[in-house]
Amino acid sequence: MHLAYPAVLSALLFCTGLYGVLARRNAILVLMSVELMLNAVNLNLVAFDVWLSKTAQDTLHSGQALTLFTIAIAAAEIGIGLAIVLAVHRNRGTSDIDKLRDTAETDDGDDSDDAPESAASTTAEKAEATA
């Protein structure tokens, strides 16, 4: 098999993942697109490892070993990423990335008389969101 076939497939996978990261608004779809990009890198690592081992008579298969490390890191990344997305979805009620830009709870700095009322309503809204 020529090296061009897996390289072209890897480029297509990577471009599909890149489009998904840039165009999607759902956090889970963005994580899936990142996984596509990592799989494209894994395919390149294995393809070039096989190609180099044929030319250099190298039996270490370092590309395949590096692929195993990448798979382990990707599994940890997706586990932590899904945990964060679930926690944010429980608190905010959405996993839309555009609505999650302001994750810090900031005070408006208004010293008006209705500030305690707005703080109480904000607390009540947060309690409803977590319930």
RABEL-V321838 format. One record per pair of residues at least 24 apart in sequence whose C-alpha atoms are under 7 Angstrom apart, sorted by the first residue. I is the first residue (numbers start at 0). GAP is how many residues later the second one is. Records with the same first field share a line. If there is no record, write none. Layout:
I = GAP  GAP
//
This chain:
2 = 44  48
5 = 37  38  41
6 = 37
9 = 30  33  34
10 = 29
12 = 24  27
13 = 26
24 = 71  72  73
25 = 69  70  71
26 = 58  68  69  70
30 = 47
41 = 25
89 = 40
90 = 38  39
91 = 37
92 = 36
//
